[in-house]
Amino acid sequence: MAEPINPAAIHHLPPFVTAPGETDVLLVAMGIFLVLALIGIGVFYLKLHALPEQLAHRGQKLQFQIVAVLALIALVTHNHAFWIAGLLLALVPLPDFSSPLSLIAGSLARIAASPGPAAPTPSAPVTPSPTMDQPAEQREA
């Protein structure tokens, strides 16, 4: 049994107004949309937040670890300066100092382990000449 419309209401109601006792389809649709929108925004936020880590993954391990820590600190503290610092650190390639230093250390270890050149053995003792002990003025005379 349909209830009569209130006499103060307009005669043509918009389609989103539901009759008493019926399911509000617009409310259900907006609820589903709101849940999906929140999940989508959350996924987008977390993907955007992990962007510096994904960029730093191609670099060195130390750089990746520093960027990951900065991103985690930014996620926990909601301080965007850490995220920006991590993004800048991920975009700038760090010079590789460890490879040349490890090559130098390996070369020094090989040099230290090798027996080295043999010491020269003198064949005859070197005796100073008498003119070497004299001052230059006496030698000229």
N, CA, C and O atoms as a GROMACS GRO file, in nm:
protein
  564
    1MET      N    1   0.082  -0.116   0.000
    1MET     CA    2   0.000   0.000   0.000
    1MET      C    3   0.087   0.123   0.000
    1MET      O    4   0.165   0.145   0.093
    2ALA      N    5   0.075   0.203  -0.100
    2ALA     CA    6   0.155   0.324  -0.115
    2ALA      C    7   0.096   0.434  -0.029
    2ALA      O    8  -0.024   0.460  -0.030
    3GLU      N    9   0.186   0.496   0.046
    3GLU     CA   10   0.140   0.606   0.131
    3GLU      C   11   0.129   0.733   0.047
    3GLU      O   12   0.208   0.752  -0.046
    4PRO      N   13   0.035   0.818   0.078
    4PRO     CA   14   0.022   0.941   0.001
    4PRO      C   15   0.137   1.035   0.030
    4PRO      O   16   0.194   1.034   0.139
    5ILE      N   17   0.171   1.117  -0.069
    5ILE     CA   18   0.279   1.215  -0.055
    5ILE      C   19   0.229   1.329   0.034
    5ILE      O   20   0.111   1.366   0.029
    6ASN      N   21   0.317   1.383   0.112
    6ASN     CA   22   0.283   1.497   0.196
    6ASN      C   23   0.232   1.610   0.108
    6ASN      O   24   0.290   1.636   0.003
    7PRO      N   25   0.128   1.677   0.146
    7PRO     CA   26   0.074   1.784   0.063
    7PRO      C   27   0.170   1.901   0.048
    7PRO      O   28   0.157   1.978  -0.047
    8ALA      N   29   0.267   1.918   0.140
    8ALA     CA   30   0.362   2.028   0.130
    8ALA      C   31   0.473   1.997   0.030
    8ALA      O   32   0.544   2.088  -0.014
    9ALA      N   33   0.490   1.871  -0.007
    9ALA     CA   34   0.596   1.830  -0.100
    9ALA      C   35   0.554   1.862  -0.243
    9ALA      O   36   0.435   1.874  -0.274
   10ILE      N   37   0.653   1.874  -0.327
   10ILE     CA   38   0.623   1.895  -0.468
   10ILE      C   39   0.567   1.767  -0.527
   10ILE      O   40   0.590   1.658  -0.474
   11HIS      N   41   0.495   1.778  -0.636
   11HIS     CA   42   0.428   1.660  -0.691
   11HIS      C   43   0.522   1.570  -0.769
   11HIS      O   44   0.500   1.449  -0.778
   12HIS      N   45   0.626   1.628  -0.825
   12HIS     CA   46   0.720   1.544  -0.901
   12HIS      C   47   0.851   1.537  -0.820
   12HIS      O   48   0.927   1.634  -0.817
   13LEU      N   49   0.879   1.424  -0.756
   13LEU     CA   50   1.000   1.407  -0.675
   13LEU      C   51   1.114   1.358  -0.763
   13LEU      O   52   1.090   1.282  -0.857
   14PRO      N   53   1.238   1.400  -0.733
   14PRO     CA   54   1.353   1.350  -0.809
   14PRO      C   55   1.370   1.200  -0.787
   14PRO      O   56   1.323   1.145  -0.687
   15PRO      N   57   1.439   1.133  -0.880
   15PRO     CA   58   1.448   0.986  -0.870
   15PRO      C   59   1.530   0.937  -0.751
   15PRO      O   60   1.516   0.821  -0.713
   16PHE      N   61   1.615   1.020  -0.690
   16PHE     CA   62   1.696   0.972  -0.578
   16PHE      C   63   1.619   0.971  -0.446
   16PHE      O   64   1.670   0.919  -0.348
   17VAL      N   65   1.500   1.028  -0.442
   17VAL     CA   66   1.419   1.023  -0.320
   17VAL      C   67   1.343   0.890  -0.320
   17VAL      O   68   1.269   0.858  -0.413
   18THR      N   69   1.365   0.814  -0.213
   18THR     CA   70   1.302   0.681  -0.205
   18THR      C   71   1.176   0.689  -0.119
   18THR      O   72   1.160   0.775  -0.033
   19ALA      N   73   1.091   0.598  -0.146
   19ALA     CA   74   0.968   0.590  -0.067
   19ALA      C   75   0.999   0.528   0.068
   19ALA      O   76   1.097   0.453   0.079
   20PRO      N   77   0.920   0.556   0.168
   20PRO     CA   78   0.944   0.498   0.300
   20PRO      C   79   0.939   0.345   0.294
   20PRO      O   80   0.850   0.285   0.234
   21GLY      N   81   1.040   0.283   0.360
   21GLY     CA   82   1.044   0.137   0.367
   21GLY      C   83   1.119   0.072   0.252
   21GLY      O   84   1.139  -0.049   0.256
   22GLU      N   85   1.161   0.146   0.150
   22GLU     CA   86   1.236   0.090   0.038
   22GLU      C   87   1.386   0.112   0.059
   22GLU      O   88   1.426   0.197   0.139
   23THR      N   89   1.468   0.036  -0.014
   23THR     CA   90   1.614   0.048  -0.004
   23THR      C   91   1.660   0.172  -0.080
   23THR      O   92   1.620   0.197  -0.194
   24ASP      N   93   1.745   0.248  -0.014
   24ASP     CA   94   1.799   0.367  -0.079
   24ASP      C   95   1.918   0.325  -0.166
   24ASP      O   96   2.027   0.302  -0.115
   25VAL      N   97   1.896   0.314  -0.294
   25VAL     CA   98   1.997   0.266  -0.387
   25VAL      C   99   2.113   0.365  -0.398
   25VAL      O  100   2.228   0.324  -0.409
   26LEU      N  101   2.083   0.493  -0.393
   26LEU     CA  102   2.188   0.595  -0.403
   26LEU      C  103   2.282   0.588  -0.282
   26LEU      O  104   2.403   0.602  -0.297
   27LEU      N  105   2.225   0.566  -0.163
   27LEU     CA  106   2.308   0.554  -0.043
   27LEU      C  107   2.400   0.433  -0.053
   27LEU      O  108   2.518   0.442  -0.019
   28VAL      N  109   2.349   0.321  -0.099
   28VAL     CA  110   2.429   0.199  -0.112
   28VAL      C  111   2.538   0.219  -0.217
   28VAL      O  112   2.652   0.179  -0.197
   29ALA      N  113   2.503   0.282  -0.330
   29ALA     CA  114   2.601   0.306  -0.436
   29ALA      C  115   2.711   0.400  -0.388
   29ALA      O  116   2.829   0.379  -0.417
   30MET      N  117   2.672   0.506  -0.316
   30MET     CA  118   2.772   0.600  -0.264
   30MET      C  119   2.860   0.535  -0.156
   30MET      O  120   2.978   0.567  -0.146
   31GLY      N  121   2.804   0.446  -0.078
   31GLY     CA  122   2.884   0.374   0.022
   31GLY      C  123   2.989   0.286  -0.043
   31GLY      O  124   3.105   0.284  -0.002
   32ILE      N  125   2.948   0.212  -0.146
   32ILE     CA  126   3.042   0.127  -0.219
   32ILE      C  127   3.148   0.213  -0.288
   32ILE      O  128   3.267   0.180  -0.286
   33PHE      N  129   3.106   0.324  -0.349
   33PHE     CA  130   3.200   0.414  -0.414
   33PHE      C  131   3.299   0.472  -0.314
   33PHE      O  132   3.418   0.484  -0.344
   34LEU      N  133   3.251   0.509  -0.195
   34LEU     CA  134   3.338   0.566  -0.093
   34LEU      C  135   3.442   0.464  -0.046
   34LEU      O  136   3.559   0.499  -0.029
   35VAL      N  137   3.401   0.340  -0.025
   35VAL     CA  138   3.496   0.236   0.018
   35VAL      C  139   3.601   0.211  -0.092
   35VAL      O  140   3.720   0.202  -0.062
   36LEU      N  141   3.557   0.201  -0.217
   36LEU     CA  142   3.651   0.180  -0.327
   36LEU      C  143   3.743   0.300  -0.346
   36LEU      O  144   3.862   0.283  -0.375
   37ALA      N  145   3.690   0.420  -0.329
   37ALA     CA  146   3.773   0.541  -0.343
   37ALA      C  147   3.878   0.547  -0.232
   37ALA      O  148   3.993   0.584  -0.258
   38LEU      N  149   3.842   0.512  -0.110
   38LEU     CA  150   3.939   0.513   0.000
   38LEU      C  151   4.049   0.409  -0.022
   38LEU      O  152   4.166   0.436   0.001
   39ILE      N  153   4.010   0.292  -0.068
   39ILE     CA  154   4.110   0.188  -0.097
   39ILE      C  155   4.200   0.233  -0.211
   39ILE      O  156   4.322   0.216  -0.204
   40GLY      N  157   4.142   0.290  -0.316
   40GLY     CA  158   4.222   0.338  -0.430
   40GLY      C  159   4.318   0.450  -0.391
   40GLY      O  160   4.433   0.451  -0.434
   41ILE      N  161   4.269   0.544  -0.311
   41ILE     CA  162   4.356   0.654  -0.267
   41ILE      C  163   4.467   0.601  -0.177
   41ILE      O  164   4.580   0.648  -0.184
   42GLY      N  165   4.435   0.503  -0.092
   42GLY     CA  166   4.537   0.444  -0.004
   42GLY      C  167   4.645   0.372  -0.083
   42GLY      O  168   4.763   0.383  -0.053
   43VAL      N  169   4.603   0.297  -0.184
   43VAL     CA  170   4.701   0.226  -0.268
   43VAL      C  171   4.787   0.327  -0.344
   43VAL      O  172   4.909   0.310  -0.353
   44PHE      N  173   4.724   0.431  -0.398
   44PHE     CA  174   4.800   0.534  -0.470
   44PHE      C  175   4.900   0.603  -0.376
   44PHE      O  176   5.014   0.628  -0.415
   45TYR      N  177   4.857   0.634  -0.254
   45TYR     CA  178   4.945   0.700  -0.157
   45TYR      C  179   5.065   0.612  -0.123
   45TYR      O  180   5.178   0.659  -0.119
   46LEU      N  181   5.038   0.484  -0.099
   46LEU     CA  182   5.148   0.395  -0.063
   46LEU      C  183   5.242   0.370  -0.182
   46LEU      O  184   5.363   0.358  -0.163
   47LYS      N  185   5.187   0.362  -0.304
   47LYS     CA  186   5.272   0.347  -0.423
   47LYS      C  187   5.358   0.471  -0.443
   47LYS      O  188   5.477   0.461  -0.474
   48LEU      N  189   5.297   0.588  -0.425
   48LEU     CA  190   5.372   0.713  -0.437
   48LEU      C  191   5.478   0.724  -0.328
   48LEU      O  192   5.587   0.776  -0.350
   49HIS      N  193   5.443   0.674  -0.210
   49HIS     CA  194   5.538   0.681  -0.098
   49HIS      C  195   5.656   0.587  -0.120
   49HIS      O  196   5.765   0.613  -0.069
   50ALA      N  197   5.636   0.478  -0.193
   50ALA     CA  198   5.743   0.383  -0.219
   50ALA      C  199   5.823   0.419  -0.344
   50ALA      O  200   5.915   0.346  -0.380
   51LEU      N  201   5.790   0.528  -0.410
   51LEU     CA  202   5.859   0.568  -0.532
   51LEU      C  203   6.009   0.589  -0.512
   51LEU      O  204   6.087   0.540  -0.595
   52PRO      N  205   6.056   0.660  -0.407
   52PRO     CA  206   6.201   0.674  -0.390
   52PRO      C  207   6.273   0.539  -0.374
   52PRO      O  208   6.384   0.521  -0.424
   53GLU      N  209   6.210   0.446  -0.304
   53GLU     CA  210   6.273   0.314  -0.287
   53GLU      C  211   6.284   0.241  -0.420
   53GLU      O  212   6.384   0.175  -0.447
   54GLN      N  213   6.181   0.252  -0.503
   54GLN     CA  214   6.186   0.186  -0.634
   54GLN      C  215   6.292   0.249  -0.723
   54GLN      O  216   6.358   0.179  -0.800
   55LEU      N  217   6.310   0.380  -0.712
   55LEU     CA  218   6.413   0.447  -0.792
   55LEU      C  219   6.553   0.412  -0.742
   55LEU      O  220   6.646   0.396  -0.821
   56ALA      N  221   6.569   0.399  -0.610
   56ALA     CA  222   6.701   0.370  -0.553
   56ALA      C  223   6.738   0.224  -0.565
   56ALA      O  224   6.852   0.187  -0.539
   57HIS      N  225   6.644   0.139  -0.602
   57HIS     CA  226   6.672  -0.005  -0.610
   57HIS      C  227   6.779  -0.035  -0.715
   57HIS      O  228   6.852  -0.133  -0.702
   58ARG      N  229   6.789   0.047  -0.819
   58ARG     CA  230   6.887   0.022  -0.925
   58ARG      C  231   7.028   0.067  -0.884
   58ARG      O  232   7.125   0.031  -0.951
   59GLY      N  233   7.040   0.143  -0.777
   59GLY     CA  234   7.169   0.196  -0.734
   59GLY      C  235   7.241   0.101  -0.640
   59GLY      O  236   7.224  -0.020  -0.644
   60GLN      N  237   7.322   0.161  -0.556
   60GLN     CA  238   7.401   0.083  -0.461
   60GLN      C  239   7.315   0.041  -0.342
   60GLN      O  240   7.208   0.097  -0.317
   61LYS      N  241   7.363  -0.059  -0.271
   61LYS     CA  242   7.288  -0.111  -0.157
   61LYS      C  243   7.280  -0.008  -0.045
   61LYS      O  244   7.175   0.007   0.018
   62LEU      N  245   7.388   0.063  -0.020
   62LEU     CA  246   7.388   0.163   0.087
   62LEU      C  247   7.290   0.275   0.055
   62LEU      O  248   7.217   0.320   0.143
   63GLN      N  249   7.289   0.319  -0.069
   63GLN     CA  250   7.196   0.424  -0.110
   63GLN      C  251   7.052   0.376  -0.094
   63GLN      O  252   6.966   0.451  -0.047
   64PHE      N  253   7.024   0.253  -0.133
   64PHE     CA  254   6.890   0.197  -0.120
   64PHE      C  255   6.847   0.191   0.027
   64PHE      O  256   6.733   0.222   0.059
   65GLN      N  257   6.938   0.152   0.114
   65GLN     CA  258   6.904   0.140   0.256
   65GLN      C  259   6.876   0.278   0.317
   65GLN      O  260   6.783   0.292   0.396
   66ILE      N  261   6.955   0.378   0.280
   66ILE     CA  262   6.932   0.513   0.333
   66ILE      C  263   6.798   0.567   0.283
   66ILE      O  264   6.723   0.625   0.361
   67VAL      N  265   6.769   0.548   0.156
   67VAL     CA  266   6.642   0.594   0.101
   67VAL      C  267   6.525   0.521   0.166
   67VAL      O  268   6.422   0.582   0.194
   68ALA      N  269   6.539   0.392   0.190
   68ALA     CA  270   6.432   0.315   0.254
   68ALA      C  271   6.406   0.364   0.395
   68ALA      O  272   6.290   0.374   0.438
   69VAL      N  273   6.511   0.395   0.469
   69VAL     CA  274   6.494   0.447   0.605
   69VAL      C  275   6.428   0.584   0.602
   69VAL      O  276   6.340   0.612   0.684
   70LEU      N  277   6.470   0.670   0.509
   70LEU     CA  278   6.407   0.802   0.498
   70LEU      C  279   6.259   0.790   0.462
   70LEU      O  280   6.176   0.864   0.515
   71ALA      N  281   6.225   0.699   0.373
   71ALA     CA  282   6.084   0.680   0.336
   71ALA      C  283   6.003   0.626   0.454
   71ALA      O  284   5.889   0.666   0.474
   72LEU      N  285   6.062   0.537   0.532
   72LEU     CA  286   5.992   0.484   0.648
   72LEU      C  287   5.972   0.591   0.754
   72LEU      O  288   5.865   0.600   0.815
   73ILE      N  289   6.073   0.673   0.776
   73ILE     CA  290   6.059   0.783   0.872
   73ILE      C  291   5.952   0.881   0.824
   73ILE      O  292   5.872   0.929   0.904
   74ALA      N  293   5.949   0.910   0.695
   74ALA     CA  294   5.848   1.001   0.641
   74ALA      C  295   5.708   0.941   0.654
   74ALA      O  296   5.612   1.014   0.679
   75LEU      N  297   5.696   0.810   0.638
   75LEU     CA  298   5.565   0.746   0.649
   75LEU      C  299   5.514   0.750   0.793
   75LEU      O  300   5.395   0.771   0.817
   76VAL      N  301   5.604   0.728   0.888
   76VAL     CA  302   5.563   0.722   1.028
   76VAL      C  303   5.539   0.862   1.085
   76VAL      O  304   5.443   0.883   1.159
   77THR      N  305   5.624   0.958   1.050
   77THR     CA  306   5.615   1.091   1.110
   77THR      C  307   5.529   1.188   1.031
   77THR      O  308   5.497   1.296   1.081
   78HIS      N  309   5.491   1.153   0.910
   78HIS     CA  310   5.416   1.242   0.820
   78HIS      C  311   5.493   1.372   0.793
   78HIS      O  312   5.433   1.477   0.770
   79ASN      N  313   5.625   1.363   0.796
   79ASN     CA  314   5.710   1.476   0.766
   79ASN      C  315   5.759   1.460   0.623
   79ASN      O  316   5.838   1.370   0.593
   80HIS      N  317   5.713   1.546   0.535
   80HIS     CA  318   5.741   1.530   0.393
   80HIS      C  319   5.885   1.564   0.358
   80HIS      O  320   5.930   1.530   0.248
   81ALA      N  321   5.956   1.630   0.445
   81ALA     CA  322   6.096   1.664   0.417
   81ALA      C  323   6.181   1.537   0.403
   81ALA      O  324   6.273   1.532   0.322
   82PHE      N  325   6.151   1.436   0.483
   82PHE     CA  326   6.226   1.310   0.473
   82PHE      C  327   6.198   1.242   0.340
   82PHE      O  328   6.289   1.186   0.278
   83TRP      N  329   6.072   1.246   0.294
   83TRP     CA  330   6.037   1.184   0.166
   83TRP      C  331   6.105   1.256   0.052
   83TRP      O  332   6.155   1.192  -0.041
   84ILE      N  333   6.108   1.389   0.057
   84ILE     CA  334   6.174   1.467  -0.048
   84ILE      C  335   6.324   1.440  -0.047
   84ILE      O  336   6.386   1.427  -0.153
   85ALA      N  337   6.383   1.431   0.072
   85ALA     CA  338   6.527   1.400   0.081
   85ALA      C  339   6.556   1.261   0.024
   85ALA      O  340   6.655   1.242  -0.046
   86GLY      N  341   6.470   1.165   0.055
   86GLY     CA  342   6.487   1.030   0.000
   86GLY      C  343   6.471   1.028  -0.151
   86GLY      O  344   6.544   0.957  -0.220
   87LEU      N  345   6.376   1.105  -0.203
   87LEU     CA  346   6.355   1.111  -0.348
   87LEU      C  347   6.476   1.174  -0.416
   87LEU      O  348   6.522   1.123  -0.518
   88LEU      N  349   6.528   1.283  -0.360
   88LEU     CA  350   6.646   1.347  -0.419
   88LEU      C  351   6.768   1.255  -0.412
   88LEU      O  352   6.846   1.248  -0.507
   89LEU      N  353   6.783   1.185  -0.300
   89LEU     CA  354   6.895   1.092  -0.287
   89LEU      C  355   6.881   0.975  -0.385
   89LEU      O  356   6.981   0.924  -0.436
   90ALA      N  357   6.759   0.934  -0.411
   90ALA     CA  358   6.737   0.823  -0.506
   90ALA      C  359   6.764   0.868  -0.649
   90ALA      O  360   6.810   0.788  -0.731
   91LEU      N  361   6.737   0.994  -0.681
   91LEU     CA  362   6.755   1.042  -0.817
   91LEU      C  363   6.900   1.075  -0.850
   91LEU      O  364   6.940   1.068  -0.966
   92VAL      N  365   6.980   1.110  -0.748
   92VAL     CA  366   7.120   1.147  -0.770
   92VAL      C  367   7.207   1.022  -0.753
   92VAL      O  368   7.208   0.964  -0.645
   93PRO      N  369   7.278   0.981  -0.855
   93PRO     CA  370   7.364   0.863  -0.839
   93PRO      C  371   7.487   0.898  -0.755
   93PRO      O  372   7.555   0.998  -0.780
   94LEU      N  373   7.513   0.815  -0.657
   94LEU     CA  374   7.630   0.838  -0.572
   94LEU      C  375   7.753   0.779  -0.639
   94LEU      O  376   7.746   0.674  -0.702
   95PRO      N  377   7.867   0.849  -0.627
   95PRO     CA  378   7.989   0.791  -0.685
   95PRO      C  379   8.030   0.666  -0.609
   95PRO      O  380   8.006   0.653  -0.488
   96ASP      N  381   8.091   0.574  -0.681
   96ASP     CA  382   8.131   0.447  -0.622
   96ASP      C  383   8.273   0.460  -0.567
   96ASP      O  384   8.370   0.455  -0.642
   97PHE      N  385   8.283   0.478  -0.435
   97PHE     CA  386   8.413   0.490  -0.371
   97PHE      C  387   8.465   0.355  -0.324
   97PHE      O  388   8.586   0.338  -0.309
   98SER      N  389   8.378   0.260  -0.301
   98SER     CA  390   8.421   0.134  -0.242
   98SER      C  391   8.498   0.046  -0.340
   98SER      O  392   8.590  -0.025  -0.299
   99SER      N  393   8.463   0.047  -0.467
   99SER     CA  394   8.532  -0.039  -0.563
   99SER      C  395   8.679  -0.001  -0.581
   99SER      O  396   8.765  -0.089  -0.572
  100PRO      N  397   8.712   0.128  -0.605
  100PRO     CA  398   8.854   0.160  -0.616
  100PRO      C  399   8.931   0.135  -0.486
  100PRO      O  400   9.046   0.091  -0.489
  101LEU      N  401   8.867   0.163  -0.373
  101LEU     CA  402   8.936   0.139  -0.246
  101LEU      C  403   8.959  -0.010  -0.222
  101LEU      O  404   9.063  -0.048  -0.169
  102SER      N  405   8.865  -0.094  -0.261
  102SER     CA  406   8.886  -0.238  -0.243
  102SER      C  407   8.993  -0.290  -0.340
  102SER      O  408   9.069  -0.380  -0.305
  103LEU      N  409   9.000  -0.232  -0.461
  103LEU     CA  410   9.107  -0.271  -0.553
  103LEU      C  411   9.244  -0.230  -0.498
  103LEU      O  412   9.341  -0.306  -0.509
  104ILE      N  413   9.252  -0.111  -0.440
  104ILE     CA  414   9.379  -0.065  -0.380
  104ILE      C  415   9.417  -0.155  -0.263
  104ILE      O  416   9.533  -0.192  -0.249
  105ALA      N  417   9.317  -0.190  -0.180
  105ALA     CA  418   9.347  -0.276  -0.065
  105ALA      C  419   9.392  -0.414  -0.111
  105ALA      O  420   9.482  -0.473  -0.052
  106GLY      N  421   9.329  -0.467  -0.216
  106GLY     CA  422   9.372  -0.597  -0.268
  106GLY      C  423   9.512  -0.592  -0.325
  106GLY      O  424   9.589  -0.687  -0.307
  107SER      N  425   9.547  -0.484  -0.395
  107SER     CA  426   9.683  -0.472  -0.450
  107SER      C  427   9.785  -0.461  -0.338
  107SER      O  428   9.893  -0.521  -0.346
  108LEU      N  429   9.752  -0.385  -0.234
  108LEU     CA  430   9.845  -0.372  -0.122
  108LEU      C  431   9.861  -0.505  -0.049
  108LEU      O  432   9.970  -0.536   0.000
  109ALA      N  433   9.756  -0.583  -0.040
  109ALA     CA  434   9.766  -0.714   0.025
  109ALA      C  435   9.854  -0.808  -0.057
  109ALA      O  436   9.933  -0.885  -0.001
  110ARG      N  437   9.841  -0.802  -0.191
  110ARG     CA  438   9.928  -0.886  -0.275
  110ARG      C  439  10.074  -0.841  -0.263
  110ARG      O  440  10.165  -0.924  -0.260
  111ILE      N  441  10.095  -0.710  -0.257
  111ILE     CA  442  10.234  -0.661  -0.244
  111ILE      C  443  10.292  -0.705  -0.111
  111ILE      O  444  10.408  -0.745  -0.105
  112ALA      N  445  10.214  -0.698  -0.003
  112ALA     CA  446  10.262  -0.736   0.129
  112ALA      C  447  10.288  -0.885   0.137
  112ALA      O  448  10.376  -0.929   0.211
  113ALA      N  449  10.212  -0.965   0.064
  113ALA     CA  450  10.229  -1.110   0.070
  113ALA      C  451  10.344  -1.159  -0.017
  113ALA      O  452  10.396  -1.267   0.008
  114SER      N  453  10.383  -1.083  -0.117
  114SER     CA  454  10.492  -1.127  -0.206
  114SER      C  455  10.626  -1.114  -0.134
  114SER      O  456  10.642  -1.027  -0.049
  115PRO      N  457  10.724  -1.203  -0.169
  115PRO     CA  458  10.854  -1.198  -0.101
  115PRO      C  459  10.932  -1.072  -0.132
  115PRO      O  460  11.019  -1.033  -0.054
  116GLY      N  461  10.903  -1.008  -0.241
  116GLY     CA  462  10.972  -0.883  -0.275
  116GLY      C  463  11.101  -0.910  -0.350
  116GLY      O  464  11.142  -1.025  -0.365
  117PRO      N  465  11.166  -0.804  -0.398
  117PRO     CA  466  11.292  -0.823  -0.471
  117PRO      C  467  11.404  -0.863  -0.375
  117PRO      O  468  11.404  -0.826  -0.258
  118ALA      N  469  11.498  -0.941  -0.427
  118ALA     CA  470  11.612  -0.985  -0.346
  118ALA      C  471  11.704  -0.866  -0.320
  118ALA      O  472  11.720  -0.780  -0.406
  119ALA      N  473  11.764  -0.862  -0.202
  119ALA     CA  474  11.855  -0.753  -0.168
  119ALA      C  475  11.985  -0.771  -0.246
  119ALA      O  476  12.034  -0.883  -0.259
  120PRO      N  477  12.042  -0.663  -0.298
  120PRO     CA  478  12.167  -0.677  -0.374
  120PRO      C  479  12.282  -0.716  -0.281
  120PRO      O  480  12.296  -0.663  -0.171
  121THR      N  481  12.362  -0.809  -0.330
  121THR     CA  482  12.479  -0.851  -0.252
  121THR      C  483  12.601  -0.780  -0.311
  121THR      O  484  12.627  -0.790  -0.431
  122PRO      N  485  12.674  -0.708  -0.229
  122PRO     CA  486  12.792  -0.638  -0.282
  122PRO      C  487  12.901  -0.740  -0.316
  122PRO      O  488  12.931  -0.830  -0.237
  123SER      N  489  12.958  -0.724  -0.433
  123SER     CA  490  13.063  -0.817  -0.476
  123SER      C  491  13.196  -0.782  -0.408
  123SER      O  492  13.270  -0.872  -0.369
  124ALA      N  493  13.224  -0.658  -0.393
  124ALA     CA  494  13.348  -0.617  -0.326
  124ALA      C  495  13.315  -0.498  -0.239
  124ALA      O  496  13.231  -0.415  -0.275
  125PRO      N  497  13.378  -0.489  -0.125
  125PRO     CA  498  13.349  -0.373  -0.040
  125PRO      C  499  13.397  -0.245  -0.107
  125PRO      O  500  13.504  -0.243  -0.169
  126VAL      N  501  13.323  -0.144  -0.094
  126VAL     CA  502  13.356  -0.014  -0.153
  126VAL      C  503  13.441   0.062  -0.054
  126VAL      O  504  13.399   0.088   0.059
  127THR      N  505  13.563   0.097  -0.098
  127THR     CA  506  13.652   0.175  -0.011
  127THR      C  507  13.656   0.316  -0.064
  127THR      O  508  13.671   0.338  -0.184
  128PRO      N  509  13.644   0.411   0.024
  128PRO     CA  510  13.646   0.550  -0.023
  128PRO      C  511  13.786   0.587  -0.072
  128PRO      O  512  13.886   0.546  -0.014
  129SER      N  513  13.789   0.663  -0.177
  129SER     CA  514  13.918   0.708  -0.229
  129SER      C  515  13.969   0.822  -0.141
  129SER      O  516  13.890   0.890  -0.075
  130PRO      N  517  14.100   0.841  -0.140
  130PRO     CA  518  14.154   0.946  -0.052
  130PRO      C  519  14.109   1.085  -0.096
  130PRO      O  520  14.102   1.176  -0.014
  131THR      N  521  14.079   1.101  -0.221
  131THR     CA  522  14.038   1.235  -0.264
  131THR      C  523  13.896   1.266  -0.220
  131THR      O  524  13.859   1.383  -0.213
  132MET      N  525  13.816   1.166  -0.189
  132MET     CA  526  13.678   1.189  -0.147
  132MET      C  527  13.672   1.247  -0.007
  132MET      O  528  13.580   1.321   0.027
  133ASP      N  529  13.775   1.213   0.077
  133ASP     CA  530  13.774   1.263   0.214
  133ASP      C  531  13.827   1.404   0.224
  133ASP      O  532  13.805   1.471   0.325
  134GLN      N  533  13.894   1.452   0.123
  134GLN     CA  534  13.953   1.586   0.127
  134GLN      C  535  13.850   1.691   0.088
  134GLN      O  536  13.761   1.663   0.008
  135PRO      N  537  13.862   1.810   0.144
  135PRO     CA  538  13.773   1.919   0.102
  135PRO      C  539  13.801   1.956  -0.044
  135PRO      O  540  13.907   1.924  -0.097
  136ALA      N  541  13.706   2.022  -0.107
  136ALA     CA  542  13.715   2.055  -0.249
  136ALA      C  543  13.833   2.147  -0.278
  136ALA      O  544  13.890   2.138  -0.386
  137GLU      N  545  13.872   2.236  -0.186
  137GLU     CA  546  13.983   2.328  -0.211
  137GLU      C  547  14.117   2.254  -0.218
  137GLU      O  548  14.204   2.290  -0.297
  138GLN      N  549  14.132   2.152  -0.136
  138GLN     CA  550  14.256   2.077  -0.138
  138GLN      C  551  14.265   1.988  -0.259
  138GLN      O  552  14.375   1.964  -0.309
  139ARG      N  553  14.151   1.938  -0.310
  139ARG     CA  554  14.156   1.851  -0.427
  139ARG      C  555  14.196   1.928  -0.552
  139ARG      O  556  14.261   1.871  -0.640
  140GLU      N  557  14.160   2.053  -0.561
  140GLU     CA  558  14.193   2.131  -0.680
  140GLU      C  559  14.337   2.168  -0.685
  140GLU      O  560  14.392   2.191  -0.792
  141ALA      N  561  14.399   2.173  -0.572
  141ALA     CA  562  14.537   2.218  -0.571
  141ALA      C  563  14.635   2.114  -0.609
  141ALA      O  564  14.756   2.140  -0.612
   0.00000   0.00000   0.00000
